[in-house]
Amino acid sequence: MNFKNLAMWAIIVFLTIGLYNMFKNPQGNISQKNNIIFSQFLSEVDNGRVVEVEIQGNNIKGIMSDGKIFTTYSPNDPNLIEKLSSKGVSISAAPIEEKMPSLLGVLLSWFPMLLLIAVWIFFMRQMQGGKGGAMGFGRSKAKMMNELKGKITFNDVAGVEEAKEEVEEVVEFLKDPKKFSRLGGKIPRGCLLVGPPGTGKTLLARAIAGEADVPFFTISGSDFVEMFVGVGASRVRDMFEQGKKHSPCIIFIDEIDAVGRSRGAGLGGGNDEREQTLNQLLVEMDGFDTNEGVIIIAATNRPDVLDPALLRPGRFDRQVVVSLPDIIGREKILKVHSKKISMSPDIKLRTIARGTPGFSGADLANLVNESALLAARKNKRIVTNEEFEEAKDKVMMGAERRSMIMTEDEKKLTAYHEAGHAIVTINEKAAYPIHKATIIPRGRALGMVMQLPEKDEVSQTREQLHAQMAIAMGGRVAEELIFGDDKVTTGATSDIEQATKRARAMVMRAGLSKELGPVAYGENEEEVFLGRSVARTQNMSEETAKKVDAEIRKFVEKGYERAKKVLTERMDDLHKLAKALLTYETLTGEEIENLVNKNIYPEKKEELEVKEDDQSSALGSIGLKPKVVH
């Protein structure tokens, strides 16, 4: 409710209170200061203080000798006139008349009724103006974008060139429709932006709003449905009516999966408010009454849950995939965000882009921002490579927790655990190169070995998957070889989970098991709805399930044996790397390669010795464990 409505309601309340007090005691407001009693009037006449009187029936109005005006009420006294005359009082008489009520009196008498009529009209207009919802509940919450400050254009969107071309064509169609219509082409009804979180779907929509010379309405999918029945459908109708008035225009619905989920996905019918809203949206987009010139652009990162009727051509004619950027895209994104910070000229954005595979646009923006904050914390005037490297480690591996207290035994065990991962990684041909190894607690892990692929990959080979399982087992195997079976901790819980999950995917989904063949046994692991998943059955016999379990176990144990063989043969390298980690705490991939293969220690080489007591404490007693990040 805006200020205008609040002021109106305040005026109505104050007038009601005032009228109540006025009509409660109408005679109480008349002043009684000039009214005197009749005996006092006679006494004043006897004293000769009354100069003039006006008699109108029984009411007497007069003036005293001092100029004071008075009124009184007289009984039927026959001697009154004679007495006044004897005292020399000037007497005037006036007839008794029925005075016509004044305009003000009429208004005051009719004001309560007029007030009730006005309030009734106000409520009726509000109910009708809201398109079916009292007090405007059914009115659309779509906001028209008019960005004069901070305007975003297509130049501010990088890394998603294909998606940008698709939406650029929509904007061009709105600017010059004859260019396409002369060949018989029709303007697309809808455009669905699909992609992982942080890839720039909403940013792309804002760029469309900045580039298009047409009205641009924006609304969230959750703004349709509220606590009242029928509000969602009413808001959809109102939104499209607004669009028709400003046609041609663009309506952007962010997170459309909030209202566009598959119908019938609930127990007991599913005739709920969300489904009514979706039905109305389907009708408005492509029904009997088509909305020409109204283009719907929607964004979601969960296209699998959308209703099939919403995705068909005629409603959403185009589905634009906004994927994670490749190395060229990441470089362009870094260039866009680095314009806002003071950056050292020797920074190579291509190098940073190469070292950040799998990063989304939001991740890269966060990386640049973190580097600027780190430089500001150090009171630097410009951002250097050092800050970018620290920010990258912080984003990828989590913030350092140097304040965490670890005993020497825990440090030693963590060092051997991470050294086990690193040694296996070096000796596996199909493994990704090591980016960094550390025994400083980061995030929820007590230490980690970070790997980075040399290039962007869209698939993985059987050899790579087996190598990754062997690397995951490297930490547990190192603990067993160095400290014994009884000293093995729960620190490898995360590694075992990763290996098992990867083996299960290889067997059940990727068909990489020779025993079971290229057959998919697993159900999809995407989000399912209550009601749809209840009646789903497992299409796998008990015999096949036993074979699947046996294959998963075989794959994991194969990785375990590969890790054990490598670490047994390279025991000296394991000790050497663990000692280096205890001394330096963090080593880069290049330093690890030089140390293991060339016996070259990092700068400021120190004598590396390890105490003979190999006692260790329970590393994972608090649920924190080293992990391998791939």
C-alpha positions as CSV (number, residue, x, y, z in Angstrom):
1,M,0.0,0.0,0.0
2,N,1.4,3.3,-1.1
3,F,1.5,6.7,0.7
4,K,-1.6,7.9,-1.1
5,N,-3.8,5.1,0.2
6,L,-2.4,5.5,3.7
7,A,-3.1,9.2,3.8
8,M,-6.7,8.6,2.5
9,W,-7.3,6.0,5.2
10,A,-5.9,8.4,7.9
11,I,-8.3,11.2,6.8
12,I,-11.3,8.8,6.9
13,V,-10.4,7.6,10.4
14,F,-10.0,11.2,11.8
15,L,-13.3,12.4,10.2
16,T,-15.1,9.4,11.6
17,I,-13.8,10.1,15.2
18,G,-14.7,13.8,14.9
19,L,-18.2,13.2,13.6
20,Y,-18.8,10.7,16.4
21,N,-17.9,13.2,19.0
22,M,-20.0,15.9,17.3
23,F,-23.1,13.9,17.0
24,K,-22.8,12.3,20.4
25,N,-23.5,15.6,22.2
26,P,-24.6,18.2,19.6
27,Q,-25.8,20.8,22.2
28,G,-22.6,20.5,24.2
29,N,-20.7,22.5,21.6
30,I,-22.9,25.7,22.1
31,S,-21.2,28.2,24.3
32,Q,-23.0,29.1,27.5
33,K,-20.9,32.0,28.5
34,N,-23.5,34.8,27.6
35,N,-26.5,33.0,29.0
36,I,-27.9,34.4,32.3
37,I,-30.8,33.3,34.5
38,F,-34.1,35.3,34.5
39,S,-33.8,36.5,38.1
40,Q,-30.4,37.9,37.4
41,F,-31.9,39.6,34.3
42,L,-34.6,41.3,36.5
43,S,-32.0,42.4,39.0
44,E,-29.9,44.0,36.2
45,V,-33.0,45.8,34.9
46,D,-33.7,47.1,38.4
47,N,-30.1,48.4,38.7
48,G,-30.5,50.1,35.4
49,R,-27.7,48.3,33.7
50,V,-29.7,46.9,30.8
51,V,-29.7,49.3,27.8
52,E,-31.4,47.4,25.0
53,V,-33.3,44.1,24.6
54,E,-34.8,42.2,21.7
55,I,-37.7,39.9,22.5
56,Q,-38.5,37.0,20.2
57,G,-41.1,34.8,21.8
58,N,-39.7,33.7,25.2
59,N,-36.1,34.3,24.1
60,I,-34.6,37.7,25.1
61,K,-31.3,39.0,23.8
62,G,-29.9,42.3,25.1
63,I,-27.0,44.6,25.7
64,M,-25.7,45.8,29.1
65,S,-24.5,49.3,29.8
66,D,-20.9,48.0,29.6
67,G,-21.5,46.7,26.1
68,K,-21.8,43.0,27.2
69,I,-24.3,40.9,25.2
70,F,-26.5,38.5,27.1
71,T,-29.3,36.1,26.4
72,T,-32.0,34.6,28.7
73,Y,-35.3,32.8,28.6
74,S,-38.4,34.5,30.0
75,P,-41.6,33.0,31.3
76,N,-45.0,34.6,30.3
77,D,-44.6,37.6,32.5
78,P,-47.3,40.3,31.6
79,N,-45.5,43.0,33.6
80,L,-42.2,42.5,31.9
81,I,-42.7,45.1,29.1
82,E,-44.0,47.7,31.6
83,K,-41.0,47.2,33.9
84,L,-38.5,47.5,31.0
85,S,-40.2,50.7,29.8
86,S,-40.1,52.2,33.3
87,K,-36.4,51.7,33.4
88,G,-35.8,53.3,30.0
89,V,-34.8,50.1,28.2
90,S,-35.0,50.2,24.4
91,I,-37.3,47.3,23.4
92,S,-37.5,45.7,20.0
93,A,-39.6,42.7,19.1
94,A,-39.2,40.1,16.3
95,P,-41.6,37.3,15.2
96,I,-41.0,33.7,15.8
97,E,-39.9,32.2,12.4
98,E,-39.0,28.7,11.2
99,K,-35.4,29.2,10.0
100,M,-34.4,27.2,6.9
101,P,-31.4,25.0,7.6
102,S,-28.2,26.2,6.1
103,L,-26.1,24.3,3.5
104,L,-23.5,23.5,6.2
105,G,-26.2,22.0,8.4
106,V,-27.5,19.9,5.6
107,L,-24.1,18.6,4.9
108,L,-23.4,17.8,8.5
109,S,-26.6,15.9,8.8
110,W,-26.0,13.9,5.7
111,F,-22.3,13.4,6.2
112,P,-22.4,10.0,7.9
113,M,-24.5,8.5,5.1
114,L,-22.2,10.1,2.4
115,L,-19.2,8.8,4.2
116,L,-20.6,5.2,4.1
117,I,-21.4,5.5,0.4
118,A,-17.9,6.8,-0.4
119,V,-16.3,3.9,1.5
120,W,-18.5,1.4,-0.3
121,I,-17.6,2.9,-3.7
122,F,-13.9,2.8,-2.8
123,F,-13.9,-0.9,-1.9
124,M,-15.9,-1.8,-5.0
125,R,-13.4,0.1,-7.3
126,Q,-10.5,-1.6,-5.6
127,M,-12.1,-5.0,-6.0
128,Q,-12.8,-4.4,-9.7
129,G,-9.5,-2.7,-10.5
130,G,-7.6,-5.6,-9.2
131,K,-8.9,-7.9,-11.9
132,G,-10.6,-10.3,-9.5
133,G,-8.7,-9.8,-6.3
134,A,-9.8,-7.6,-3.4
135,M,-7.5,-4.7,-2.7
136,G,-5.4,-5.5,-5.8
137,F,-4.4,-9.1,-4.8
138,G,-5.0,-10.2,-8.4
139,R,-3.0,-7.5,-10.0
140,S,0.2,-8.5,-11.7
141,K,3.5,-7.7,-9.9
142,A,5.5,-7.4,-13.2
143,K,7.7,-4.3,-13.1
144,M,8.5,-2.3,-16.2
145,M,12.3,-1.9,-16.6
146,N,13.6,1.5,-17.3
147,E,17.3,1.4,-16.6
148,L,18.8,4.7,-17.1
149,K,21.6,4.2,-14.6
150,G,23.6,1.0,-14.6
151,K,22.2,0.0,-18.0
152,I,23.5,-3.4,-19.1
153,T,24.0,-4.1,-22.8
154,F,25.2,-7.1,-24.8
155,N,28.7,-5.8,-24.5
156,D,28.6,-6.6,-20.8
157,V,27.7,-10.2,-21.5
158,A,30.6,-12.5,-22.4
159,G,31.3,-16.2,-22.6
160,V,27.9,-17.2,-24.0
161,E,28.2,-16.2,-27.6
162,E,25.7,-18.7,-29.1
163,A,23.0,-17.8,-26.5
164,K,23.7,-14.1,-27.1
165,E,23.2,-14.5,-30.8
166,E,19.8,-16.2,-30.3
167,V,18.4,-13.4,-28.1
168,E,20.0,-10.7,-30.3
169,E,17.9,-12.0,-33.1
170,V,14.8,-11.5,-30.9
171,V,15.7,-7.9,-30.2
172,E,16.4,-7.3,-33.9
173,F,13.0,-8.8,-34.8
174,L,11.3,-6.3,-32.4
175,K,13.3,-3.4,-33.8
176,D,12.8,-4.3,-37.5
177,P,10.0,-6.9,-37.9
178,K,9.6,-6.2,-41.7
179,K,13.1,-7.7,-42.3
180,F,11.8,-11.1,-41.2
181,S,8.1,-10.9,-42.1
182,R,8.7,-10.2,-45.8
183,L,9.9,-13.8,-46.1
184,G,6.9,-15.1,-44.1
185,G,8.7,-15.5,-40.8
186,K,6.8,-15.0,-37.6
187,I,8.1,-13.5,-34.4
188,P,8.9,-16.2,-31.8
189,R,6.3,-16.5,-29.0
190,G,8.8,-17.5,-26.3
191,C,12.4,-18.0,-25.5
192,L,13.6,-20.3,-22.7
193,L,17.0,-19.8,-21.2
194,V,18.4,-23.0,-19.7
195,G,21.7,-23.5,-18.0
196,P,23.5,-24.2,-14.7
197,P,23.3,-21.6,-11.9
198,G,25.6,-18.6,-12.4
199,T,26.0,-18.8,-16.1
200,G,24.4,-15.5,-16.8
201,K,20.7,-16.2,-17.7
202,T,19.3,-13.2,-15.7
203,L,22.2,-11.0,-16.9
204,L,21.3,-11.9,-20.5
205,A,17.7,-10.9,-19.9
206,R,18.9,-7.6,-18.4
207,A,21.0,-7.0,-21.5
208,I,17.9,-7.6,-23.6
209,A,16.1,-5.0,-21.6
210,G,19.0,-2.6,-22.2
211,E,19.2,-3.2,-25.9
212,A,15.5,-3.4,-26.8
213,D,13.6,-0.2,-27.6
214,V,10.4,-1.9,-26.4
215,P,8.8,-2.1,-23.0
216,F,10.4,-4.8,-20.8
217,F,8.4,-6.4,-17.9
218,T,10.1,-8.6,-15.3
219,I,8.6,-10.9,-12.8
220,S,9.7,-13.9,-10.7
221,G,8.0,-17.2,-10.9
222,S,7.2,-17.2,-7.2
223,D,5.3,-13.8,-7.5
224,F,2.3,-15.5,-9.1
225,V,1.2,-17.8,-6.3
226,E,0.2,-16.5,-2.8
227,M,-2.2,-17.4,-0.1
228,F,-5.5,-16.6,-1.9
229,V,-7.1,-19.0,-4.3
230,G,-7.2,-17.8,-7.9
231,V,-4.6,-15.1,-7.4
232,G,-2.0,-16.7,-9.6
233,A,-4.3,-17.1,-12.6
234,S,-5.6,-13.6,-12.1
235,R,-2.1,-12.2,-12.1
236,V,-1.2,-14.0,-15.3
237,R,-4.2,-12.5,-17.0
238,D,-3.4,-9.0,-15.8
239,M,0.3,-9.4,-16.8
240,F,-0.7,-10.3,-20.4
241,E,-3.3,-7.4,-20.5
242,Q,-0.5,-5.1,-19.5
243,G,1.7,-6.6,-22.3
244,K,-1.1,-6.1,-24.9
245,K,-1.4,-2.4,-23.9
246,H,2.4,-1.9,-24.5
247,S,2.7,-4.3,-27.5
248,P,5.2,-5.1,-28.8
249,C,6.9,-5.9,-25.5
250,I,9.0,-8.5,-23.7
251,I,8.0,-10.2,-20.5
252,F,10.8,-11.9,-18.5
253,I,9.8,-14.6,-16.0
254,D,12.8,-15.6,-13.8
255,E,12.9,-19.0,-12.2
256,I,9.8,-20.2,-14.1
257,D,10.1,-23.7,-12.6
258,A,8.4,-22.2,-9.5
259,V,5.1,-22.1,-11.4
260,G,5.8,-24.3,-14.4
261,R,6.3,-27.7,-12.9
262,S,4.7,-30.8,-14.3
263,R,1.1,-31.2,-13.6
264,G,-0.3,-34.2,-11.9
265,A,2.8,-34.7,-9.8
266,G,1.0,-34.9,-6.5
267,L,-1.1,-37.4,-4.6
268,G,-4.8,-36.9,-4.6
269,G,-5.6,-35.0,-7.8
270,G,-3.3,-32.1,-7.7
271,N,-5.9,-29.4,-8.5
272,D,-3.9,-26.9,-6.6
273,E,-3.2,-23.2,-7.0
274,R,0.1,-23.7,-8.9
275,E,-1.5,-25.8,-11.5
276,Q,-4.3,-23.3,-12.1
277,T,-1.6,-20.6,-12.6
278,L,0.2,-22.9,-15.1
279,N,-3.0,-23.6,-17.0
280,Q,-3.7,-19.9,-17.3
281,L,-0.2,-19.3,-18.5
282,L,-0.5,-22.0,-21.1
283,V,-3.8,-20.5,-22.4
284,E,-2.4,-17.0,-22.5
285,M,0.8,-18.0,-24.4
286,D,-1.0,-20.1,-27.0
287,G,-4.7,-20.4,-26.8
288,F,-7.8,-19.2,-28.6
289,D,-7.0,-15.6,-27.9
290,T,-3.3,-15.3,-28.9
291,N,-1.2,-12.4,-27.7
292,E,0.5,-10.9,-30.7
293,G,3.6,-8.9,-30.1
294,V,4.1,-10.2,-26.5
295,I,7.3,-12.2,-26.3
296,I,7.9,-14.3,-23.2
297,I,11.5,-14.9,-22.1
298,A,11.9,-17.3,-19.2
299,A,15.0,-18.6,-17.3
300,T,15.4,-21.8,-15.3
301,N,18.2,-24.1,-14.2
302,R,15.8,-27.1,-13.9
303,P,14.3,-27.7,-17.3
304,D,13.7,-31.4,-16.5
305,V,10.8,-30.5,-14.1
306,L,8.9,-28.2,-16.5
307,D,5.6,-29.3,-17.9
308,P,5.9,-30.8,-21.5
309,A,3.0,-28.5,-22.6
310,L,5.0,-25.5,-21.6
311,L,8.0,-26.5,-23.7
312,R,6.3,-27.2,-27.0
313,P,6.8,-25.0,-30.0
314,G,4.1,-22.2,-30.1
315,R,4.8,-21.4,-26.5
316,F,8.5,-21.6,-26.1
317,D,9.7,-21.8,-29.7
318,R,13.3,-21.6,-28.7
319,Q,15.3,-23.2,-25.9
320,V,18.6,-21.4,-25.5
321,V,21.2,-23.3,-23.6
322,V,23.5,-21.0,-21.5
323,S,26.3,-23.4,-20.7
324,L,29.5,-23.1,-18.7
325,P,32.1,-21.0,-20.6
326,D,35.1,-22.5,-22.2
327,I,38.6,-21.1,-21.9
328,I,38.0,-18.3,-24.4
329,G,34.7,-17.5,-22.8
330,R,36.3,-17.4,-19.3
331,E,38.9,-15.0,-20.6
332,K,36.2,-12.7,-22.0
333,I,34.3,-12.8,-18.7
334,L,37.5,-12.0,-16.8
335,K,38.1,-9.0,-19.1
336,V,34.6,-7.7,-18.4
337,H,34.9,-7.9,-14.7
338,S,38.5,-6.8,-14.5
339,K,37.6,-3.4,-16.0
340,K,36.1,-2.5,-12.6
341,I,39.3,-3.0,-10.6
342,S,42.8,-1.6,-10.7
343,M,44.8,-4.5,-12.1
344,S,48.6,-4.9,-12.6
345,P,49.5,-4.8,-16.3
346,D,51.6,-8.0,-16.1
347,I,48.5,-10.2,-15.2
348,K,47.6,-12.6,-18.0
349,L,43.9,-13.3,-17.9
350,R,44.4,-16.2,-20.3
351,T,46.5,-18.0,-17.7
352,I,43.9,-17.4,-15.0
353,A,41.2,-18.7,-17.4
354,R,43.3,-21.8,-18.1
355,G,43.5,-22.5,-14.4
356,T,39.8,-22.2,-13.8
357,P,38.0,-25.0,-15.7
358,G,34.4,-25.5,-14.8
359,F,34.0,-22.0,-13.4
360,S,30.7,-20.2,-14.2
361,G,30.4,-16.5,-14.9
362,A,29.4,-15.9,-11.3
363,D,32.4,-17.9,-10.0
364,L,34.7,-15.8,-12.1
365,A,33.1,-12.5,-10.9
366,N,33.6,-13.7,-7.4
367,L,37.2,-14.6,-8.1
368,V,37.9,-11.0,-9.4
369,N,36.1,-9.5,-6.4
370,E,37.9,-11.7,-3.9
371,S,41.3,-10.7,-5.4
372,A,40.4,-7.0,-5.1
373,L,39.3,-7.5,-1.5
374,L,42.6,-9.3,-0.7
375,A,44.6,-6.5,-2.3
376,A,42.6,-3.9,-0.3
377,R,43.2,-5.8,2.9
378,K,47.0,-5.7,2.2
379,N,46.7,-1.9,1.5
380,K,47.9,-2.3,-2.1
381,R,47.0,0.2,-4.8
382,I,46.7,-2.5,-7.6
383,V,45.7,-6.1,-7.8
384,T,48.7,-8.4,-8.6
385,N,49.1,-12.1,-9.6
386,E,49.6,-13.0,-6.0
387,E,46.1,-11.8,-5.0
388,F,44.6,-13.6,-8.0
389,E,46.3,-16.9,-7.0
390,E,45.2,-16.5,-3.4
391,A,41.6,-15.7,-4.4
392,K,41.6,-18.7,-6.8
393,D,42.7,-21.1,-4.0
394,K,40.1,-19.5,-1.7
395,V,37.3,-20.0,-4.2
396,M,38.3,-23.5,-5.3
397,M,39.5,-25.0,-2.0
398,G,37.9,-22.8,0.7
399,A,39.4,-20.3,3.1
400,E,42.4,-21.3,5.2
401,R,41.7,-22.2,8.9
402,R,45.2,-21.6,10.4
403,S,43.6,-21.0,13.8
404,M,42.5,-24.6,14.0
405,I,44.6,-26.5,16.6
406,M,46.1,-29.7,15.3
407,T,48.5,-31.9,17.2
408,E,51.8,-33.1,15.7
409,D,50.3,-36.6,15.2
410,E,47.4,-35.2,13.3
411,K,49.6,-33.1,11.1
412,K,51.9,-36.0,10.4
413,L,48.9,-38.3,9.5
414,T,47.4,-35.6,7.3
415,A,50.8,-35.1,5.6
416,Y,51.1,-38.8,4.7
417,H,47.4,-38.9,3.7
418,E,47.8,-36.1,1.2
419,A,51.2,-37.3,0.1
420,G,49.6,-40.7,-0.7
421,H,47.1,-38.9,-3.0
422,A,49.8,-36.9,-4.7
423,I,52.2,-39.8,-5.3
424,V,49.4,-41.9,-6.9
425,T,48.4,-38.9,-9.0
426,I,52.0,-38.5,-10.3
427,N,52.2,-42.1,-11.3
428,E,48.9,-42.4,-13.0
429,K,49.3,-41.5,-16.7
430,A,45.6,-40.6,-17.1
431,A,45.4,-38.4,-14.0
432,Y,45.0,-34.6,-14.1
433,P,48.1,-32.7,-13.1
434,I,48.4,-31.5,-9.5
435,H,47.6,-27.9,-8.9
436,K,48.4,-27.7,-5.2
437,A,48.8,-29.9,-2.2
438,T,48.3,-28.6,1.4
439,I,47.9,-29.8,4.9
440,I,46.5,-26.4,6.1
441,P,42.8,-27.0,7.0
442,R,40.6,-25.4,4.3
443,G,36.9,-25.4,4.3
444,R,35.7,-28.6,5.9
445,A,38.8,-30.6,5.1
446,L,42.0,-30.9,7.1
447,G,44.1,-31.0,3.9
448,M,43.7,-31.6,0.2
449,V,45.3,-32.3,-3.1
450,M,43.8,-30.1,-5.8
451,Q,43.9,-31.3,-9.4
452,L,43.2,-29.2,-12.5
453,P,42.6,-30.6,-16.0
454,E,44.9,-29.1,-18.7
455,K,41.9,-28.4,-21.0
456,D,38.1,-28.4,-20.9
457,E,36.7,-31.8,-21.1
458,V,33.2,-33.0,-22.0
459,S,33.7,-36.7,-21.3
460,Q,36.0,-39.1,-19.5
461,T,37.6,-42.3,-20.5
462,R,37.6,-45.6,-18.6
463,E,41.3,-45.1,-17.9
464,Q,40.7,-41.7,-16.4
465,L,37.9,-43.0,-14.2
466,H,40.0,-45.9,-12.9
467,A,42.9,-43.5,-12.2
468,Q,40.6,-41.2,-10.2
469,M,39.5,-44.1,-8.1
470,A,43.1,-45.1,-7.5
471,I,43.9,-41.5,-6.5
472,A,40.9,-41.5,-4.1
473,M,42.2,-44.6,-2.4
474,G,45.8,-43.2,-2.1
475,G,45.2,-41.5,1.2
476,R,43.7,-44.6,3.0
477,V,46.5,-46.8,1.6
478,A,49.2,-44.4,2.8
479,E,47.7,-44.5,6.3
480,E,47.7,-48.3,6.3
481,L,51.3,-48.6,5.0
482,I,52.8,-46.0,7.4
483,F,50.8,-46.3,10.6
484,G,49.3,-49.9,10.4
485,D,45.7,-51.2,10.1
486,D,44.8,-50.3,13.7
487,K,45.8,-46.6,13.2
488,V,43.7,-46.0,10.2
489,T,41.3,-43.1,10.7
490,T,38.0,-42.0,9.4
491,G,39.7,-39.3,7.4
492,A,39.2,-41.2,4.1
493,T,35.4,-41.2,4.4
494,S,35.0,-38.6,1.7
495,D,37.5,-40.4,-0.6
496,I,35.6,-43.7,-0.3
497,E,32.3,-42.0,-1.0
498,Q,33.7,-40.4,-4.1
499,A,35.2,-43.7,-5.4
500,T,32.0,-45.7,-4.7
501,K,29.8,-43.1,-6.4
502,R,32.1,-43.0,-9.4
503,A,32.1,-46.8,-9.6
504,R,28.3,-47.0,-9.3
505,A,28.0,-44.5,-12.2
506,M,30.4,-46.5,-14.3
507,V,28.5,-49.7,-13.8
508,M,24.8,-48.6,-13.8
509,R,24.7,-45.6,-16.1
510,A,27.8,-45.4,-18.3
511,G,27.9,-49.2,-19.2
512,L,31.6,-49.4,-18.6
513,S,31.4,-52.9,-16.9
514,K,32.5,-55.8,-19.2
515,E,30.5,-58.2,-17.0
516,L,27.2,-56.4,-17.3
517,G,27.6,-54.8,-20.7
518,P,26.4,-51.5,-22.1
519,V,23.1,-51.5,-20.3
520,A,21.8,-48.7,-18.0
521,Y,20.4,-50.2,-14.8
522,G,20.1,-47.1,-12.7
523,E,17.3,-44.7,-12.4
524,N,18.0,-41.1,-13.2
525,E,19.1,-39.2,-10.1
526,E,17.4,-36.0,-11.0
527,E,14.7,-34.4,-8.9
528,V,11.5,-36.4,-8.8
529,F,8.1,-35.4,-7.5
530,L,6.0,-37.0,-4.8
531,G,3.5,-39.1,-6.5
532,R,5.5,-39.7,-9.6
533,S,8.2,-41.5,-7.7
534,V,5.9,-43.4,-5.4
535,A,4.7,-45.9,-8.0
536,R,8.1,-46.3,-9.7
537,T,9.5,-49.7,-9.7
538,Q,13.0,-51.0,-9.9
539,N,13.6,-52.6,-13.3
540,M,16.4,-54.9,-12.1
541,S,16.2,-58.4,-10.8
542,E,17.8,-59.5,-7.6
543,E,20.4,-61.5,-9.5
544,T,21.4,-58.5,-11.5
545,A,21.5,-56.3,-8.4
546,K,24.0,-58.8,-6.9
547,K,26.1,-58.6,-10.0
548,V,26.0,-54.8,-9.9
549,D,27.1,-54.7,-6.3
550,A,29.9,-57.1,-7.1
551,E,31.1,-55.0,-10.0
552,I,31.1,-51.8,-7.9
553,R,33.1,-53.5,-5.3
554,K,35.5,-54.9,-7.9
555,F,36.1,-51.4,-9.4
556,V,36.7,-49.8,-6.0
557,E,39.1,-52.7,-4.9
558,K,40.9,-52.4,-8.2
559,G,41.6,-48.8,-7.5
560,Y,42.7,-49.7,-4.0
561,E,45.1,-52.3,-5.3
562,R,46.5,-49.9,-7.9
563,A,47.1,-47.3,-5.2
564,K,48.7,-49.9,-2.9
565,K,51.1,-51.1,-5.6
566,V,52.2,-47.6,-6.5
567,L,52.8,-46.5,-2.9
568,T,54.6,-49.7,-2.0
569,E,57.0,-49.2,-5.0
570,R,57.4,-45.5,-4.3
571,M,57.7,-45.6,-0.5
572,D,60.8,-43.3,-0.5
573,D,58.9,-40.7,-2.5
574,L,56.0,-40.9,-0.1
575,H,58.3,-40.2,2.9
576,K,60.1,-37.4,1.1
577,L,56.8,-35.7,0.1
578,A,55.2,-36.1,3.5
579,K,58.3,-34.5,5.2
580,A,58.2,-31.6,2.7
581,L,54.5,-31.1,3.4
582,L,55.2,-31.0,7.2
583,T,57.8,-28.4,6.6
584,Y,56.3,-26.2,3.9
585,E,52.6,-27.0,4.5
586,T,51.7,-26.1,0.9
587,L,53.4,-27.2,-2.3
588,T,52.5,-26.4,-5.9
589,G,52.3,-29.1,-8.5
590,E,55.6,-28.0,-10.1
591,E,57.3,-28.1,-6.7
592,I,56.0,-31.7,-6.1
593,E,57.2,-32.8,-9.5
594,N,60.6,-31.3,-8.9
595,L,60.8,-32.8,-5.4
596,V,59.8,-36.4,-6.4
597,N,61.4,-36.7,-9.8
598,K,64.4,-34.4,-9.6
599,N,65.0,-34.2,-5.9
600,I,64.9,-30.4,-6.0
601,Y,63.5,-28.8,-2.9
602,P,61.7,-25.5,-2.8
603,E,63.6,-22.3,-2.1
604,K,65.0,-21.9,1.5
605,K,65.7,-25.6,1.7
606,E,65.7,-27.0,5.1
607,E,66.8,-30.3,6.6
608,L,63.8,-32.4,6.6
609,E,63.6,-34.9,9.4
610,V,60.7,-36.9,10.8
611,K,60.5,-38.0,14.4
612,E,60.5,-41.7,14.9
613,D,57.3,-41.9,16.9
614,D,54.6,-42.7,14.5
615,Q,51.8,-42.3,16.9
616,S,48.7,-40.7,15.4
617,S,45.4,-39.5,16.8
618,A,41.9,-40.0,15.4
619,L,41.8,-37.6,12.5
620,G,38.2,-37.8,11.6
621,S,36.8,-37.9,15.1
622,I,35.2,-34.5,14.5
623,G,34.0,-35.4,11.0
624,L,36.6,-33.4,9.1
625,K,38.7,-35.3,6.6
626,P,41.1,-34.7,3.7
627,K,39.6,-34.8,0.4
628,V,40.6,-34.9,-3.3
629,V,39.1,-32.2,-5.4
630,H,38.8,-33.1,-9.1
